[in-house]
Amino acid sequence: MAADTSQSVVKAADDGVGNDSAVRGRSRWTDSGNTGNTRNTGGLRRALATHWYAWAMVAPVVLVLGVIIGWPLVRGIYLSLTDANERNVARDIGARHIDATYEFIGLDNYTAVLGDPVFLQRLVWTVVWTVACVSITFVLGLTLANMLNRQFKGRAAYRMALILPWAVPGFVSVFAWRFLFNRDNGILNKVLDGGGIAAVPWLDDPTWAKFSVIAVNVWLGIPFMMVALLGGLQSIPGELYEAAEMDGASAWQRFRHITLPGLRAVSMTVILLSTIWTFNMFPVIFLLTRGGPGDSTEILVTQAFREAFITSPRDFAVSATWGVLILLLLMIFALVYRRSLRKQGEVW
């Protein structure tokens, strides 16, 4: 009886110690959790209290971007996963409303587009078009920026003249070039005819049409490239050129070892922006050649437009699929570009 009583006392004591330890453990865990939550909440409150003006200024921009970009993006991704076209979407015919009957089909549209040889053709030409336009624009913009960075009479007038294509609306410029490229009455062929050279089918031959759209896009892109690079040139200290010249460095050596490194940050930025803009440059292609002759100058973005607004029946799901693929390609390019910059020591 005494032994049983002592064992019961010991067991009760052990249980009490265990319960106390568990209670203390739970208390510590709860206190630390509450402390962490309190810290996070307090930090957020302090940030809002300190930077409330910045948050108030950013909020409308975030809201507008969410409405203008976020919702159409989400809607486009959803449509790309359906079989929506003009025959099965919701529509009104007079006073009668017809509900949508399209269905969710998953990744079938992506499989169909990626398996279509047309996608590869459009992608190859889009890459060639982008690389050619950006490369030529950068070289010519850098050349003109170097010329305008020197002191000479009438420099301001030359700057205004070279910036003029940037000020003219894009569609006006494209229509002007379309008139210049006209095979029968265009100014370019009139000039060639005066020199005894046969008329060139600028917009009627696939090869010449590709050359024409590249030329027009380069003409439109040079002002931006020139102004950006000119700003970068003016930020390079002149003492570096003076010291290099005193050391006997040639003009090429000064350009290679001072100008190009000094323009690296600006160059990386303008090349990225120009690549994205050119990859999606719809007006030049559509207004100048409408993707022709045939489909020789069709790029990815004009193909997406064609699927949604020109082909019959209009296929909104396939058009959205093309749009999502364009976005993915540009995101992959931006990520690879950023990684290459980081390897070179550039921060972006």
ZIKAZI-V795911 format. One record per residue. OMEGA is omega in radians with two decimals (none if undefined). D_CENTER is the distance of its C-alpha to the mean C-alpha in whole Angstrom. Layout:
BEGIN
OMEGA/D_CENTER + OMEGA/D_CENTER
END
This chain:
BEGIN
3.11/87 + 3.13/86 + 3.12/84 + -3.13/82 + 3.13/81 + 3.12/80 + 3.13/77 + 3.12/76 + 3.13/76 + -3.13/74 + 3.13/72 + 3.11/71 + 3.12/71 + 3.12/68 + 3.12/66 + 3.11/66 + 3.14/65 + 3.13/62 + 3.11/61 + 3.13/61 + 3.14/59 + 3.13/56 + 3.12/57 + 3.12/56 + 3.12/53 + -3.14/52 + 3.13/52 + -3.12/50 + -3.14/47 + -3.14/47 + -3.14/48 + 3.11/45 + 3.12/43 + 3.11/44 + 3.12/43 + 3.12/40 + 3.13/39 + 3.12/40 + -3.13/39 + 3.13/35 + 3.12/36 + 3.10/38 + 3.11/35 + 3.13/32 + 3.12/35 + 3.13/35 + 3.12/32 + -3.13/32 + -3.10/35 + -3.02/34 + -3.09/30 + -3.12/31 + 3.11/30 + 3.11/26 + 3.13/26 + 3.12/27 + -3.09/25 + -3.05/21 + 3.12/23 + 3.13/22 + 3.12/19 + 3.14/18 + -3.14/20 + 3.12/19 + 3.11/15 + -3.13/17 + -3.03/19 + -3.05/16 + -3.04/13 + -3.11/15 + 3.08/18 + 3.12/16 + 3.12/14 + 3.12/17 + 3.12/19 + 3.10/17 + 3.12/17 + -3.13/21 + -3.14/22 + 3.13/20 + -3.14/23 + 3.07/26 + -3.05/27 + 2.99/27 + -3.03/27 + -3.13/29 + -3.05/32 + 3.07/32 + 3.10/30 + -3.09/32 + 3.10/33 + 3.06/36 + -3.04/38 + 3.12/40 + -3.08/42 + 3.10/41 + 3.12/38 + -3.13/37 + 3.11/35 + 3.13/33 + -3.14/34 + -3.02/31 + 3.08/31 + -3.10/29 + 3.07/28 + -3.05/26 + -3.11/24 + 3.14/26 + 3.14/23 + 3.10/21 + -3.12/24 + -3.10/25 + -3.11/22 + 3.10/21 + -3.14/25 + 3.12/25 + 3.14/25 + -3.13/23 + -3.14/20 + 3.10/20 + 3.13/21 + -3.12/18 + -3.13/16 + -3.14/18 + 3.12/18 + 3.12/14 + 3.12/14 + 3.13/17 + -3.11/16 + -3.12/12 + -3.13/15 + -3.11/17 + -3.10/16 + -3.12/14 + -3.12/17 + 3.14/19 + -3.14/18 + -3.12/18 + -3.14/21 + 3.11/22 + 3.11/21 + 3.11/22 + -3.14/26 + 3.11/26 + 3.09/25 + 3.12/28 + -3.09/30 + 3.10/29 + 3.13/30 + 3.10/33 + 3.06/36 + -3.07/37 + 3.12/39 + -3.10/37 + -3.13/33 + 3.13/32 + 3.10/33 + 3.12/31 + -3.14/28 + -3.13/28 + -3.12/28 + 3.11/25 + -3.07/23 + 3.13/25 + 3.13/22 + -3.09/20 + -3.12/22 + 3.09/23 + -3.04/21 + -3.08/19 + 3.08/21 + 3.12/24 + -3.12/23 + 3.11/22 + 3.08/26 + 3.12/27 + 3.09/26 + 3.07/27 + 3.12/31 + -3.08/31 + -3.12/30 + -3.02/33 + -3.05/35 + -3.04/38 + -3.11/38 + -3.11/35 + -3.10/35 + 3.13/34 + 3.06/37 + 3.11/39 + 3.13/39 + 3.12/39 + 3.08/42 + 3.10/44 + 3.11/44 + -3.12/45 + -3.11/42 + -3.13/41 + 3.14/38 + 3.12/35 + -3.01/33 + -3.05/30 + -3.08/28 + 3.13/31 + -3.08/31 + -3.11/28 + 3.13/28 + 3.11/28 + 3.08/25 + 3.08/23 + -3.09/24 + -3.11/24 + 3.08/20 + -3.14/19 + -3.13/22 + -3.13/21 + 3.07/17 + -3.14/18 + 3.13/20 + -3.04/18 + -3.08/16 + -3.10/19 + 3.12/19 + -3.12/16 + -3.11/16 + -3.11/20 + -3.14/20 + -3.13/18 + 3.09/20 + 3.06/23 + 3.09/22 + 3.11/22 + -3.10/25 + 3.08/27 + 3.11/27 + -3.12/28 + 3.13/32 + -3.14/34 + 3.12/37 + 3.11/35 + 3.14/36 + 3.12/39 + 3.13/40 + 3.13/39 + 3.10/40 + 3.10/44 + 3.08/43 + 3.13/43 + 3.12/39 + 3.13/39 + 3.12/36 + 3.13/34 + 3.10/34 + 3.12/33 + -3.06/30 + -3.00/30 + -3.14/31 + -3.04/30 + -3.09/27 + 3.07/25 + 3.14/25 + -3.14/25 + -3.02/22 + -3.09/20 + 3.13/18 + -3.10/17 + -3.13/16 + -3.12/14 + -3.08/12 + 3.09/12 + 3.11/11 + -3.14/8 + -3.14/7 + 3.13/9 + -3.14/8 + -3.14/4 + -3.09/7 + 3.12/9 + -3.13/8 + -3.07/8 + -3.12/11 + -2.99/14 + -3.06/16 + -3.10/17 + -3.01/18 + -3.08/19 + -3.10/22 + -3.06/23 + -3.03/24 + 3.12/23 + -3.07/22 + -0.05/25 + -2.99/28 + 3.04/28 + -3.01/24 + -3.12/24 + -3.14/21 + 3.05/19 + -3.04/16 + -3.04/14 + 3.09/13 + 3.06/16 + 3.08/18 + 3.09/16 + -3.12/18 + -3.13/21 + -3.04/22 + -2.97/21 + -3.04/23 + -3.11/25 + 3.13/27 + -0.07/30 + 3.14/30 + -3.04/26 + -3.09/25 + -3.12/22 + 3.13/22 + 3.08/21 + 3.09/18 + 3.10/17 + 3.07/17 + 3.14/15 + 3.12/12 + 3.11/13 + 3.07/13 + 3.12/10 + 3.13/8 + 3.12/10 + 3.13/10 + 3.09/6 + 3.10/8 + 3.12/11 + -3.12/9 + 3.12/8 + 3.11/11 + 3.13/13 + 3.13/12 + 3.14/13 + 3.12/16 + 3.10/17 + 3.14/17 + 3.08/19 + 3.12/21 + 3.13/22 + 3.12/22 + 3.12/19 + 3.12/18 + none/15
END
